[in-house]
């Protein structure tokens, strides 16, 4: 059972945060799996469309990025409970949610992050983006929904 899963656009490269909070990857559509990192309490993961760029969030930790399908990881962002993360198809634009907290955006593969205070503070549990990363969709507890471009504000509670 997994906590978070992502796939390349052709479905051959997969990455999952397992129930034990480890990261596992597959390059053969899930036939075989390789444990990639078990030293952190991973919560969320996303990938580029080719599966080479991964970004993952840690519970009470940092966001980490990988440009080699999860073999090596680089620490990014500040500490938080990173409950959800999403990526543009090229892996350059990222959005990640802290819960409780704000949504953060990066336009440089996670090197720098900007807090999106216009979106609002919530108990975020899911975030998704358009292929080019310009549109975001986020959902949280109490059915808080955000739909719009990075930095704009449209919110519903129904």
C-alpha positions in Angstrom: 0.0 0.0 0.0 1.4 3.4 -1.0 1.0 6.9 0.4 1.9 8.7 -2.8 2.6 7.5 -6.3 3.8 9.0 -9.6 4.4 7.8 -13.1 6.2 8.8 -16.3 3.7 9.6 -19.1 4.3 6.2 -20.8 3.9 4.3 -17.5 7.3 2.6 -17.5 9.0 4.7 -14.7 7.2 4.6 -11.4 7.9 6.0 -8.0 6.0 5.4 -4.8 6.2 6.4 -1.2 5.3 3.2 0.6 3.3 2.8 3.7 6.6 2.5 5.6 7.5 6.0 4.2 10.3 4.7 2.0 10.7 5.6 -1.6 10.7 2.8 -4.2 11.2 3.1 -8.0 10.5 0.9 -11.0 11.8 1.2 -14.6 9.7 -1.7 -15.9 6.1 -0.6 -15.2 6.2 -2.1 -11.7 7.4 -5.6 -12.5 10.5 -5.0 -10.2 11.1 -2.3 -7.5 14.2 -0.8 -6.1 14.3 0.8 -2.6 15.8 4.3 -3.1 15.7 6.0 0.3 14.6 4.8 3.7 16.3 7.4 5.9 13.4 10.0 5.9 9.7 10.0 6.6 8.5 10.6 3.0 4.9 11.8 2.4 4.6 12.9 -1.2 6.2 12.4 -4.6 5.9 13.7 -8.2 7.8 13.2 -11.4 8.4 14.8 -14.8 6.7 13.1 -17.8 9.8 11.2 -18.7 10.3 10.0 -15.1 13.8 11.3 -14.7 13.1 14.3 -12.5 11.5 13.5 -9.1 10.6 15.7 -6.2 9.4 14.4 -2.9 8.3 15.9 0.5 9.1 14.7 4.0 6.9 14.8 7.1 8.5 17.5 9.4 11.4 17.8 6.9 12.4 19.2 3.6 11.6 18.8 -0.1 14.2 16.8 -2.0 14.8 16.6 -5.8 16.4 14.0 -8.0 17.4 14.4 -11.6 18.4 10.7 -12.0 15.1 8.9 -11.4 15.6 8.8 -7.6 19.1 7.4 -7.4 20.5 10.5 -5.7 18.6 13.3 -3.8 19.3 17.0 -3.1 17.8 18.8 -0.1 15.6 21.8 -1.1 13.0 24.2 0.6 12.5 24.8 4.3 11.3 22.3 6.8 7.6 21.5 6.9 5.0 18.8 6.7 5.0 18.5 2.9 1.8 16.6 2.3 1.5 17.0 -1.4 3.6 17.9 -4.4 3.2 18.3 -8.2 5.3 18.9 -11.2 5.1 20.3 -14.7 5.8 17.8 -17.4 9.4 18.9 -17.7 10.0 18.8 -13.9 11.0 22.5 -13.8 7.9 24.0 -12.2 6.9 22.5 -8.9 4.1 23.2 -6.4 4.1 21.7 -2.9 1.7 22.0 0.0 2.4 22.2 3.7 -0.4 21.0 6.0 -1.4 23.0 7.9 0.0 25.9 5.9 0.5 27.4 2.5 1.2 26.2 -1.0 4.7 27.0 -2.3 5.9 27.3 -5.9 9.2 26.8 -7.6 10.1 27.6 -11.2 13.7 26.3 -11.1 13.3 22.5 -10.3 13.1 23.2 -6.5 16.2 25.4 -6.0 14.1 28.3 -4.8 10.6 28.4 -3.4 8.0 31.2 -3.0 5.1 31.0 -0.5 1.7 31.6 -2.2 0.0 33.6 0.5 -2.8 34.7 -1.9 -4.0 31.1 -2.1 -4.5 30.9 1.7 -3.7 28.9 4.7 -5.4 25.4 4.9 -5.0 21.8 5.8 -3.9 20.9 2.2 -3.8 17.2 1.3 -3.6 17.2 -2.5 -2.2 19.4 -5.3 -2.0 19.0 -9.1 -0.8 21.1 -12.0 -1.2 21.5 -15.7 1.4 20.1 -18.0 3.2 23.5 -18.3 2.8 24.2 -14.5 0.9 27.4 -15.0 -2.4 26.2 -13.5 -2.8 24.7 -10.1 -5.5 22.7 -8.4 -5.4 22.0 -4.6 -7.7 20.4 -2.1 -7.7 20.3 1.6 -9.8 19.5 4.6 -13.2 21.1 4.9 -13.4 20.8 1.1 -11.3 23.9 0.5 -10.5 23.9 -3.2 -8.2 26.2 -5.1 -8.3 26.5 -8.9 -6.2 29.0 -10.8 -2.8 30.1 -11.9 0.1 30.2 -9.5 -0.3 33.3 -7.3 -3.9 34.0 -8.1 -6.8 33.3 -5.7 -10.0 31.4 -6.4 -11.4 29.4 -3.6 -14.5 27.4 -2.9 -15.7 25.7 0.2 -18.6 23.6 -1.1 
